[in-house]
Amino acid sequence: MPEVMPKVIRKTAFALTASLALLTTACTGQSSSGANDDASKDTTINFWHAWSAPSETKAVKDLIAGFEKAHPNIHVNVVGNMTDDKMNQALRTGGDKAPDVISSFTTNNVGKFCSSNALIDLNPFFKKSGVDPATTFPKAMNEYTQYDGNRCTVPLLGDAYGLYYNKTAFEKAGITNPPKTWSEFEADAKKLTIPAGDGYKQLGFMPDYHGWETTTEHYFAQFSPTYFDTSGKSSLATDPAFKAGFTLQKKLVDELGGFQKLEKYRSKLGDEWGPKHPFHTGQVAMQLDGEWRLGMALDAKPKFDIGVAPLPVPDDQADQYGKGYITGTIAGIAATSKKQNAAWELVKYMTTDTDAVVGFSNAIHNVPSTLEALKSPKLKYDPRFKTFLDIAANPNSTTTPASINGGQYLVTIQQFGYDYESGKVTGLDAGLAGAAKQIDTDIAQAK
């Protein structure tokens, strides 16, 4: 089942590096600049991607081999293990060795990619090919690959977040089913917590925002918030979903021992990507995480049975149980490319050909990124993995919208979360208003 994957991608809210500065000056062309090539003639295009593990690079090689078999006249030069910094520099400068097609883990940079024209708008290509993105891709994936009407990226596999739970610990605590609502989750987290001295023998759930994948955007997806209003202003202080999310998380922090006690315990636990992850060791009984955690947990050979379920939802949204947070890998075509029609053939194949998407998903154990691939009988997976397929296909699942300055607004929200859960900020309403003002200021300065 899913192999260990270097998911640095999943901390995308904090992947705001010098690459963003590069993108601001990457206004290198429009979609018509290189779309005059004849894709039926013999040609070679460059494809840059970020995967680096041997199993992943082999999967990419196999994916490209399938494309070249279907398009024998188009040859693909593949360059792997490329960071966003390197990709953005190449997108800015162009040249024969620069990428025609890129694949990035950083979904939060879509707004930058699109607004800077570093990547071309793919809408005309979809229309010309007769492919409707709205009926091809899951709703959330369709949303996070575009900005302000510009679809400069397309989903290339995805990630869905759910709840992992220690079935053995559940049985010992007399809990028969995974929680579906927040109140049930709260009760289970307390019931599963076993104190020991000034720490815990077992913690039901680590709620802190510094925890493993317990970021604000992952939590708040269950509340289905609206991050920006129709005028583009932050809704952080006006959408009640945010206040509800912060309130319930802070309540859980307080009920499970308080911020200081939880942080002291967390500081002594294993890291997120190693075998000593606290869920693997049984030190934490429930874990918010993505689909890749299943393979990592199984590889660690835990001394308990692993259960997988959707994350709980607020009690007043019980009818939407089954939704979750969605993100993933994106692909796009360089504005500097002089072979955009050939590049489109590669992008279209990798992202819309059902067998290609399914094969790639089977190889690297990410969630398929088309609705057809999600229900393909050719998918191979542990039965528990289906939970994430269902979350990805759920129309109520959400993502975080693209912004002109990348994920800076998410960094601001997360920082406020740190301040609020720790007690540094006590006034929730005033704090939300202040964070919203900061978000609006940052966006205005980026335009």
C-alpha positions in Angstrom: 0.0 0.0 0.0 1.0 3.7 0.0 4.7 4.1 0.3 6.5 6.7 2.4 6.3 10.0 0.5 8.3 13.2 1.1 5.2 15.3 1.5 6.8 18.7 2.0 4.0 19.8 -0.3 1.5 19.4 2.5 2.8 22.4 4.4 2.1 24.6 1.5 0.8 27.5 3.6 4.4 28.0 4.7 6.1 27.4 1.4 6.3 31.1 0.7 9.9 31.4 -0.4 11.9 33.6 -2.8 10.0 31.9 -5.6 7.1 34.3 -5.0 9.3 37.3 -5.5 10.5 35.8 -8.8 7.0 35.3 -9.9 6.1 38.9 -9.5 8.5 39.7 -12.3 7.7 36.7 -14.4 5.2 38.4 -16.7 6.8 36.7 -19.6 4.0 36.3 -22.2 0.4 35.5 -23.1 -1.1 32.2 -24.0 -0.8 32.9 -27.7 3.0 33.4 -27.6 3.9 29.9 -28.3 0.7 28.1 -29.3 1.5 28.2 -33.0 3.5 25.0 -33.1 2.3 21.9 -35.0 1.8 19.2 -32.4 1.6 16.5 -35.1 5.3 17.1 -36.1 8.3 15.5 -34.5 9.3 17.6 -31.5 10.8 17.5 -28.0 9.4 19.2 -24.9 10.8 19.6 -21.4 8.9 18.5 -18.4 10.1 19.6 -14.9 8.6 18.0 -11.8 9.3 17.9 -8.1 9.2 14.2 -7.2 12.4 12.7 -6.0 11.9 9.3 -4.3 13.0 6.4 -6.6 9.5 4.9 -6.6 8.0 8.3 -7.6 10.5 9.1 -10.4 9.9 5.6 -11.8 6.2 6.3 -11.8 6.8 9.6 -13.6 9.0 7.7 -16.1 6.3 5.2 -16.7 3.6 7.9 -17.1 5.7 9.6 -19.7 6.4 6.3 -21.5 2.7 5.9 -21.8 2.3 9.4 -23.3 5.2 8.8 -25.8 3.6 5.6 -26.9 0.3 7.4 -27.6 2.1 10.3 -29.2 5.2 8.9 -30.9 6.2 12.2 -32.5 6.4 14.0 -29.2 9.5 13.3 -27.1 9.7 14.4 -23.5 12.8 15.3 -21.7 12.1 14.8 -18.0 13.8 16.7 -15.2 12.9 15.7 -11.6 13.5 16.9 -8.1 13.0 20.5 -9.1 12.0 23.1 -6.4 9.6 25.9 -7.0 12.5 28.3 -6.8 14.3 26.6 -9.7 11.1 26.3 -11.7 10.1 29.9 -11.2 13.6 31.1 -12.3 13.3 29.0 -15.4 9.8 30.3 -16.1 11.1 33.8 -15.8 14.1 33.4 -18.1 12.9 30.8 -20.7 15.3 29.3 -23.2 15.7 25.9 -24.9 16.4 24.1 -21.7 13.6 25.7 -19.7 10.5 23.7 -19.0 7.6 23.7 -21.4 5.5 21.9 -18.7 5.9 22.1 -15.0 4.4 20.2 -12.1 4.5 21.8 -8.6 3.5 20.7 -5.2 2.7 24.3 -4.1 -1.0 24.8 -4.7 -1.0 28.0 -2.7 1.1 29.6 -5.5 -1.6 29.2 -8.1 -2.6 32.9 -7.7 0.9 34.0 -8.4 1.4 31.7 -11.3 -1.8 33.0 -12.9 -1.7 36.7 -12.1 2.0 37.0 -13.2 1.3 35.1 -16.5 4.2 32.8 -15.7 1.9 30.0 -16.8 -0.7 30.3 -19.7 -4.4 30.2 -19.3 -5.5 26.7 -20.2 -9.2 27.5 -20.7 -8.8 27.9 -24.5 -7.0 24.5 -24.7 -9.7 22.8 -22.7 -12.4 24.3 -25.0 -10.5 23.4 -28.2 -10.2 19.8 -26.9 -13.8 19.5 -25.9 -13.0 18.8 -22.2 -15.1 20.4 -19.5 -13.0 20.9 -16.3 -16.2 21.3 -14.2 -17.3 17.8 -15.1 -13.9 16.3 -15.3 -12.3 17.2 -12.0 -13.6 17.0 -8.4 -15.1 20.4 -7.3 -12.4 21.4 -4.9 -9.6 20.4 -7.3 -11.3 22.3 -10.1 -11.3 25.4 -7.8 -7.7 25.4 -6.6 -6.3 25.2 -10.1 -7.6 28.6 -11.2 -7.5 32.3 -10.1 -9.8 35.1 -11.1 -11.1 33.2 -14.1 -7.6 32.2 -15.3 -7.1 28.4 -15.3 -3.3 28.4 -15.5 -3.0 25.1 -13.8 -4.7 21.7 -13.8 -4.8 19.0 -11.1 -2.3 16.1 -11.3 -3.4 13.8 -8.5 -4.5 15.1 -5.2 -4.5 14.8 -1.4 -7.6 14.4 0.8 -7.6 14.8 4.6 -9.4 12.5 7.0 -9.2 10.9 10.5 -7.0 8.1 11.5 -7.8 6.3 14.7 -6.4 3.6 16.9 -9.1 0.9 16.8 -7.5 -1.0 19.6 -7.6 2.1 21.9 -11.2 2.7 20.8 -12.2 -0.8 21.9 -10.5 -0.4 25.3 -12.3 2.9 25.8 -15.6 1.4 24.9 -16.0 3.5 21.7 -17.7 1.5 19.0 -17.5 3.9 16.0 -15.4 6.8 14.8 -16.9 10.2 15.7 -19.0 11.9 13.0 -19.7 15.3 14.8 -17.5 17.6 16.6 -19.2 17.0 20.0 -18.7 13.2 19.5 -15.0 13.9 18.6 -14.6 16.1 21.7 -16.1 13.4 23.9 -13.9 10.6 22.3 -10.7 12.7 22.5 -11.3 13.1 26.3 -12.2 9.5 26.8 -9.1 8.3 25.0 -6.8 10.5 27.0 -4.9 8.8 29.8 -2.9 11.2 32.0 0.5 10.2 33.4 2.3 12.6 35.7 2.6 16.0 34.1 2.0 14.4 30.7 0.1 11.6 29.1 0.3 7.8 28.7 -2.0 8.3 25.7 -3.4 11.5 24.3 -6.8 11.2 22.5 -5.9 13.9 20.0 -3.2 16.6 19.6 -5.2 19.7 18.8 -2.4 22.3 18.8 -1.9 24.1 15.5 1.8 23.2 15.8 0.8 19.6 15.6 1.1 17.2 12.7 -1.2 18.5 9.9 -3.5 20.2 12.4 -3.3 23.5 10.5 -6.1 26.0 10.5 -7.1 25.3 6.9 -7.3 21.6 7.5 -9.5 22.1 10.6 -11.7 24.8 9.1 -12.5 22.8 5.9 -15.0 20.9 8.1 -16.8 24.2 8.7 -16.9 25.1 5.0 -15.8 28.7 5.4 -15.7 31.5 2.8 -12.3 33.0 2.9 -13.1 36.1 0.8 -16.2 38.0 0.0 -17.3 39.0 -3.5 -15.2 42.1 -3.4 -12.1 40.2 -2.6 -11.9 41.2 1.1 -11.1 38.8 3.8 -14.2 37.1 5.4 -12.2 36.0 8.5 -14.1 38.4 10.8 -17.5 38.1 9.2 -18.0 34.4 8.3 -19.2 32.7 11.5 -17.5 29.5 10.4 -14.1 30.9 11.4 -15.2 31.9 14.9 -16.8 28.5 15.4 -13.6 26.8 14.3 -11.3 28.8 16.5 -13.7 28.4 19.5 -14.1 24.6 19.2 -10.4 24.1 18.7 -9.5 26.3 21.7 -12.1 24.5 23.8 -10.5 21.1 23.0 -7.0 22.5 23.8 -8.3 23.6 27.2 -10.2 20.4 27.9 -7.2 18.1 27.1 -4.9 19.8 29.5 -4.2 23.2 28.3 -1.7 24.6 25.8 1.4 24.5 27.9 0.9 20.8 28.9 0.1 19.8 25.4 3.1 21.6 24.0 5.4 20.1 26.5 4.1 16.6 25.5 4.3 17.4 21.8 7.9 18.5 22.1 9.0 15.1 23.2 7.2 13.2 20.4 8.6 11.8 17.1 8.6 13.8 13.9 6.0 13.8 11.2 7.8 11.7 8.6 9.6 9.1 10.7 8.5 5.8 12.2 8.2 7.4 15.6 5.3 9.6 14.6 3.0 9.6 17.7 0.1 8.0 15.9 2.4 5.1 14.8 3.6 4.6 18.4 0.2 4.8 20.0 1.0 8.0 22.0 -1.8 9.8 20.1 -5.0 7.8 19.5 -6.5 10.0 16.7 -4.8 11.8 13.9 -5.9 14.4 11.3 -3.8 13.5 8.2 -3.7 12.9 4.5 -4.1 9.7 2.5 -0.3 9.0 2.5 -0.3 8.4 6.3 -1.9 5.0 5.8 1.1 3.6 4.1 3.6 5.2 6.5 1.6 3.9 9.5 1.5 0.4 8.1 5.2 0.5 7.3 5.9 1.4 11.0 4.2 -1.9 12.0 2.0 -0.5 14.8 0.8 -2.7 17.6 -2.8 -1.8 17.0 -5.4 -1.9 14.2 -5.7 1.3 12.2 -9.1 2.8 11.3 -9.8 5.5 8.8 -12.8 7.8 8.5 -13.7 11.2 7.4 -13.0 14.0 9.8 -16.0 15.0 12.0 -18.1 18.0 11.2 -19.8 20.6 13.3 -23.0 19.3 14.9 -25.2 21.7 12.8 -23.6 20.2 9.6 -24.1 16.6 10.4 -25.7 16.0 7.1 -22.4 16.9 5.4 -20.3 14.2 7.2 -17.9 12.7 4.6 -16.4 16.0 3.4 -12.8 17.1 4.0 -9.9 19.3 2.9 -8.5 18.8 -0.6 -5.2 19.9 -2.1 -2.7 18.3 -4.4 -0.2 18.6 -7.2 -0.7 21.0 -10.1 0.6 21.1 -13.7 0.9 24.0 -16.1 2.4 25.2 -19.4 5.1 27.9 -19.4 4.3 31.2 -21.1 7.8 31.2 -22.5 7.3 27.9 -24.2 7.3 27.9 -28.0 5.8 24.5 -28.1 2.5 25.0 -26.2 0.3 22.8 -28.4 2.7 19.9 -27.9 2.9 20.8 -24.2 -0.9 20.7 -24.0 -1.0 17.2 -25.4 1.2 16.1 -22.5 -0.8 18.0 -19.9 -4.1 16.7 -21.3 -2.8 13.1 -21.2 -1.4 13.3 -17.7 -4.4 15.0 -16.2 -7.5 13.8 -18.1 -6.7 10.4 -19.5 -8.4 8.0 -17.1 -6.0 5.1 -17.4 -3.0 7.4 -17.2 -4.4 9.1 -14.0 -5.3 5.7 -12.5 -1.9 4.2 -13.3 0.0 7.2 -11.8 -2.3 7.1 -8.7 -1.6 3.4 -8.2 2.1 4.0 -8.5 2.5 6.8 -6.0 -0.6 6.3 -3.9 -2.1 9.7 -4.1 -5.8 10.4 -4.8 -6.8 10.4 -8.5 -7.7 13.8 -9.8 -10.6 13.1 -12.2 -14.1 11.9 -11.3 -13.8 9.0 -13.8 -10.5 7.9 -12.3 -11.9 8.0 -8.8 -14.4 5.3 -9.7 -12.2 3.3 -12.0 -12.2 -0.5 -11.3 -8.4 -0.4 -12.2 -7.6 1.4 -9.0 -5.5 -0.7 -6.6 -5.6 0.1 -2.9 -6.1 -1.0 0.7 -9.9 -0.9 1.4 -9.3 1.8 4.0 -7.9 4.1 1.2 -11.4 4.3 -0.3 -12.3 6.8 2.5 -10.0 9.3 0.8 -11.4 8.6 -2.7 -14.9 9.3 -1.3 -13.7 12.5 0.4 -12.1 13.7 -2.8 -15.3 13.0 -4.8 -17.6 14.6 -2.1 -19.0 17.9 -3.5 -19.0 19.3 0.0 -15.3 18.9 0.4 -13.4 22.3 0.2 -10.1 23.8 -0.4 -8.4 27.1 0.2 -8.8 29.7 -2.6 -5.9 31.1 -4.7 -4.7 34.5 -3.8 -2.5 37.0 -5.7 0.2 36.7 -3.0 0.1 33.0 -2.7 -0.7 31.5 0.7 0.2 34.6 2.8 -3.3 34.9 4.0 -3.2 31.3 5.4 0.1 32.2 7.2 -1.7 35.1 8.8 -4.6 33.0 9.9 -2.3 30.3 11.2 -0.2 32.8 13.2 -3.4 34.1 14.8 -4.3 30.6 15.6 -1.0 30.2 17.5 -1.6 33.4 19.4 -5.2 32.5 20.3 -4.6 28.9 21.4 -1.6 29.9 23.5 -3.5 32.7 25.3 -1.3 35.5 23.8 -4.5 36.9 22.3 -7.7 36.6 24.3 -10.3 38.6 22.4 -11.4 36.4 19.5 -13.6 39.0 17.7 -11.0 41.7 17.9 -8.2 39.2 16.9 -10.1 38.0 13.8 -10.8 41.6 12.8 -7.1 42.5 13.1 -6.0 39.4 11.1 -8.6 40.2 8.4 -7.3 43.8 8.1 -3.7 42.4 7.8 -4.8 40.0 5.0 -6.5 42.8 3.1 -3.4 45.1 3.5 -1.1 42.3 2.2 -3.2 41.6 -0.8 -3.6 45.3 -1.7 0.2 45.7 -1.5 0.7 42.7 -3.8 -1.4 44.1 -6.6 
